[in-house]
Amino acid sequence: MYILYGIKNCDTVKKARKWLDENNITYRFHDFRTDGLTSEQLAHFAAHVDWSKLLNRSSTSWRQLSAEQQADLTQDKALKLMLEMPTLIKRPVLDTGAQIIVGFTARDGGYAASLSGTGAANARDGGYAASLSGTD
């Protein structure tokens, strides 16, 4: 079963959930605010998606960080910030079991371009997809 990570009041997450529901795709929703985020979950994302793709530098949470927190980012520093403030993660994150897809837009059919069984291997909808095979 797919797992969709995000926060329930995020408009982009709402659009992704609606798309998944409309396309009869079974998933479990994991809300960062109510369900939390473990270091293992974040490490799983970062093992398959570049940390810079996970970090949402246009979020309100990012703008609220001090200049010192934003400066000289490394993977370790960025992951520590995301673990402390999961709202720094670009949303949604969809774990299909075969790939991690970060972000969502409705254009070009939304997730259809990268979900299994659609005949396409990469996201064409503005999201970032990474295979879990370790070949990304």
C-alpha positions as CSV (number, residue, x, y, z in Angstrom):
1,M,0.0,0.0,0.0
2,Y,1.2,3.5,-0.8
3,I,1.9,6.0,2.0
4,L,1.3,9.6,1.4
5,Y,3.2,11.9,3.9
6,G,2.2,15.5,4.5
7,I,0.0,17.7,6.6
8,K,-3.7,17.6,6.2
9,N,-4.3,21.3,5.8
10,C,-1.7,21.7,3.0
11,D,-3.4,22.6,-0.3
12,T,-1.0,20.5,-2.3
13,V,-1.5,17.5,-0.1
14,K,-5.3,18.0,-0.4
15,K,-4.9,18.0,-4.2
16,A,-2.8,14.8,-4.2
17,R,-5.2,13.0,-1.9
18,K,-8.1,14.0,-4.1
19,W,-6.3,12.8,-7.2
20,L,-5.4,9.4,-5.5
21,D,-9.0,9.0,-4.3
22,E,-10.5,9.9,-7.8
23,N,-8.2,7.3,-9.4
24,N,-9.1,4.6,-6.9
25,I,-5.5,4.3,-5.6
26,T,-5.3,2.9,-2.1
27,Y,-3.0,4.7,0.2
28,R,-2.5,5.5,3.9
29,F,-2.2,9.1,4.9
30,H,0.6,10.0,7.4
31,D,0.2,13.4,8.8
32,F,3.5,14.8,10.0
33,R,1.8,16.9,12.7
34,T,-0.3,14.2,14.2
35,D,1.6,11.1,13.4
36,G,5.1,12.6,13.7
37,L,8.2,11.9,11.8
38,T,10.9,9.5,12.8
39,S,14.6,9.7,11.9
40,E,14.2,6.3,10.2
41,Q,11.4,7.7,7.9
42,L,13.4,10.7,7.1
43,A,16.5,8.6,6.4
44,H,14.4,6.5,4.1
45,F,13.4,9.5,2.1
46,A,16.9,10.9,2.0
47,A,18.3,7.5,0.9
48,H,16.2,7.7,-2.3
49,V,15.7,11.5,-2.9
50,D,18.4,14.1,-2.7
51,W,18.0,16.1,0.5
52,S,17.9,19.3,-1.5
53,K,14.8,18.1,-3.2
54,L,13.1,17.3,0.1
55,L,13.8,20.7,1.6
56,N,11.1,23.2,0.9
57,R,13.0,26.5,0.7
58,S,9.9,28.4,-0.2
59,S,7.9,27.3,2.9
60,T,6.8,29.6,5.7
61,S,8.8,27.3,8.0
62,W,12.0,28.0,6.0
63,R,11.4,31.8,6.1
64,Q,11.0,31.6,9.9
65,L,14.5,30.0,10.3
66,S,17.4,32.3,11.4
67,A,20.0,33.2,8.8
68,E,22.4,31.0,10.8
69,Q,20.1,28.0,10.5
70,Q,19.7,28.6,6.7
71,A,23.5,29.1,6.1
72,D,26.0,26.5,5.2
73,L,23.6,23.6,4.7
74,T,24.9,20.1,4.6
75,Q,22.8,17.0,4.3
76,D,23.2,16.3,8.0
77,K,22.2,19.9,9.0
78,A,19.2,19.9,6.6
79,L,18.0,16.5,7.8
80,K,18.3,17.6,11.4
81,L,16.2,20.7,10.7
82,M,13.6,18.6,8.8
83,L,13.4,16.2,11.7
84,E,12.8,19.0,14.2
85,M,10.4,20.8,11.8
86,P,8.7,18.4,9.4
87,T,6.9,21.3,7.7
88,L,10.3,22.0,6.1
89,I,9.8,18.9,3.9
90,K,8.4,19.6,0.5
91,R,4.9,18.1,0.4
92,P,3.5,15.6,-0.3
93,V,5.9,12.7,-0.2
94,L,4.4,9.6,-1.7
95,D,6.1,6.3,-1.0
96,T,4.9,3.7,-3.4
97,G,7.2,0.9,-2.2
98,A,9.0,1.2,-5.5
99,Q,9.8,4.9,-5.5
100,I,9.6,8.1,-3.6
101,I,7.7,11.0,-5.2
102,V,8.2,14.4,-3.8
103,G,5.7,17.1,-4.7
104,F,2.5,17.1,-6.7
105,T,0.9,19.1,-9.5
106,A,-2.3,18.2,-11.4
107,R,-0.9,19.0,-14.8
108,D,-0.3,16.0,-17.2
109,G,-2.4,13.7,-15.1
110,G,-0.7,14.2,-11.8
111,Y,0.9,11.1,-10.4
112,A,-0.1,9.0,-13.4
113,A,3.2,9.7,-15.1
114,S,5.2,8.0,-12.4
115,L,3.0,5.4,-10.7
116,S,3.4,1.8,-11.6
117,G,1.3,0.5,-14.3
118,T,1.1,3.7,-16.2
119,G,4.0,3.0,-18.6
120,A,6.1,6.0,-17.5
121,A,9.1,5.8,-15.3
122,N,9.6,9.4,-14.2
123,A,7.4,12.2,-12.9
124,R,6.4,14.7,-15.6
125,D,4.1,16.6,-13.3
126,G,6.5,18.9,-11.5
127,G,7.2,16.3,-8.8
128,Y,10.5,14.5,-8.3
129,A,10.4,10.7,-8.5
130,A,13.2,8.4,-7.4
131,S,13.4,4.7,-7.7
132,L,13.9,2.7,-4.6
133,S,16.1,0.2,-6.5
134,G,19.1,2.3,-5.6
135,T,19.8,3.2,-9.2
136,D,18.6,6.8,-9.1
